[in-house]
Amino acid sequence: MSAMKLSFNTWPYASFPVWLPAYPLEYAIEHIAKIGYDGIEIGAASPHCYPPTTSKARREHIRDVLAANGIALSSMLPALSGGPGNNVASPIPEERRHTIEEYKQVVELCAFWGGKTVLYIPGWIIWGTSRRQAWEWSLEALREISATARDHGVTMAIEPTSFDSNLVDTVDQAVEMTEELGAENVGVMFDTFHILYRREVLSDYVYRAGKHLKHVHISDNDRLPPGRGRGDFVSLIAALQEVNYSGYLAMELGFDRRDIEPDKVARESIQYLKPLVDAAERGELVQGVRPAGHPQADAVSSGASTVSPGSLNQES
C-alpha cells in the first residue's frame, strides 16, 4: 500500500505573482504545520528565501523552525519570469547561465533544509527560436543542474506548464525529456491546474507519467482548492493508489490574486483531500465514487445547500 503525503505550497503566503498577501516564511511554516500538513513546498522567492539574499544564519534559523514545527520540506521551486527572466530556453546565453546558477542555489538550499525534490520548469520559446533549439537549451541546462542535484541527493521533477509556457505542455513531453536525458535523479510531475486548462482527464496523467512520476501539484480549475471546481480528484487519488504512488501531493493554489485567505484555502484543501487519501490507503476508494463519510458525499446525500456546483460535477 502506498502512503501519499500532503504538502502545501507557500505562494499564497508570499508575494508571487502578486505582491500581497505577504507573510514571513516562519508564519507560513507554523500555520501550514498547525493545519495538519505533512510537508511544505517552499517557493524560493522574497520575502521567504530568495537564495542570493538568504544568509547562512537565516538558512540555519529556517531549518530550526521546520524542525520545531515537525514539518518536512517536501519540495522547492524557483520563482520564474520577472526581471531576471529565469528561462532556461532563452536565446540570451547570459540569462540561461543565470538561471542554471539560480537552480543550483535552490538545489543546495533544498538539500540543506532536508528536502529531496526541486521542480524544473523547462522554459518557454521566445519568438524567433525554433522549438528544437529551445528544447536543446533546456535539456543542456537540466543536464548540468541535475548533476549538482545528484551530488546533493535531490531529484529534479520536470513540470509541464501549459497555462504559462509553450515548450513542455504535457506529461508525455516531460517523459520524453526525462528519457532523452537519462539521468537517474530526473523524473516528471504534473499540476492538475494545467491538466484542467488543457481540458484533459486528471487520472490519465498518472498512467501516462508511469514509472517517472515523482511529484504532484494539486489545484482545481482557476487555482481553486480541490473540490471547488470541475476536477475529478476521486479518480485521481484512486489512480495514484493503483500505481502505488508514495510521494507528496502539494497544493499549489489560490496564489494568483490578492483577495485570498491563505489559511482558509489551506484548510479547505486538506479537509477535502485527506479523506480521499485515507480511503484510498484503506482500499475503499473507487474511481468516480466518493467514499462514505467524505464531507461532500455527506452534503450531497443530505441535500445540503452548501454543496458547490463544482462538487456536483464530480458525482458519478
Secondary structure, DSSP 8 states (H G I E B T S, - for coil): ----EEEEESGGGTTSSSS-S---HHHHHHHHHHHT-SEEEEEE-TTT--GGG--HHHHHHHHHHHHHTT-EEEEEEE--BTTTB--TT-S-HHHHHHHHHHHHHHHHHHHHTT--EEEE------TTS-HHHHHHHHHHHHHHHHHHHHHTT-EEEE---TTT-SS--SHHHHHHHHHHH--TTEEEEEEHHHHHHTT--HHHHHHHHGGGEEEEEE--GGG--TTSSS--HHHHHHHHHHTT--SEEEE--S-SSSS--HHHHHHHHHHHHHHHHHHHHTT--BTTB--TT-HHHHHHHHT-TT--HHHHTT--
